[in-house]
Amino acid sequence: MWNSIEIVTSKYHPRTERAKNGSKSQIWESFISVWGECQDWPLMIRGNNQWIDQNYLTRNNIAHGLANVNIEEIDEVISRLATIKMVSIMFLKAWKHNL
């Protein structure tokens, strides 16, 4: 789910100065390109200017073995999955439509 966002945005992000800063910036620039500013994003993440940063950090921590493996952390990640799935589907559909 999150990886689909990261893979698409790493290849097809807008070519801006900010996007040169790496994959998190490329996600930001891609979301802005597709949906506009954060206050205009889909309802479940509208106005949440920490959503990308938090999920990017979580993915990195899991992928690189830095995440704590305990029930609280697992529950926290699980609690975000439905939203990440919905956002990733909505983003990919909107991105495809804007090609």
CORSULSUL-V311879 format. One record per pair of residues at least 6 apart in sequence whose C-alpha atoms are under 7 Angstrom apart, sorted by sequence separation. I is the first residue (numbers start at 0). J is the second residue. D is the distance in Angstrom with one decimal. If there is no record, write none. Layout:
[[I:J:D] [I:J:D]]
This chain:
[[18:24:5.0] [34:40:5.6] [39:45:6.1] [44:50:6.9] [60:66:4.8] [17:24:6.1] [18:25:4.6] [38:45:5.2] [37:45:6.0] [38:46:4.2] [37:46:5.1] [18:28:6.4] [37:47:6.8] [37:48:6.2] [9:22:5.9] [12:25:5.5] [13:28:6.3] [9:25:6.2] [12:28:6.5] [13:29:6.3] [5:22:6.9] [8:25:5.9] [12:29:5.2] [8:26:5.5] [5:26:6.6] [8:29:6.2] [23:55:6.7] [33:93:6.5] [33:94:6.1] [1:83:6.5] [0:83:6.5] [4:87:6.0] [0:84:5.5] [1:87:6.7] [0:87:6.0]]
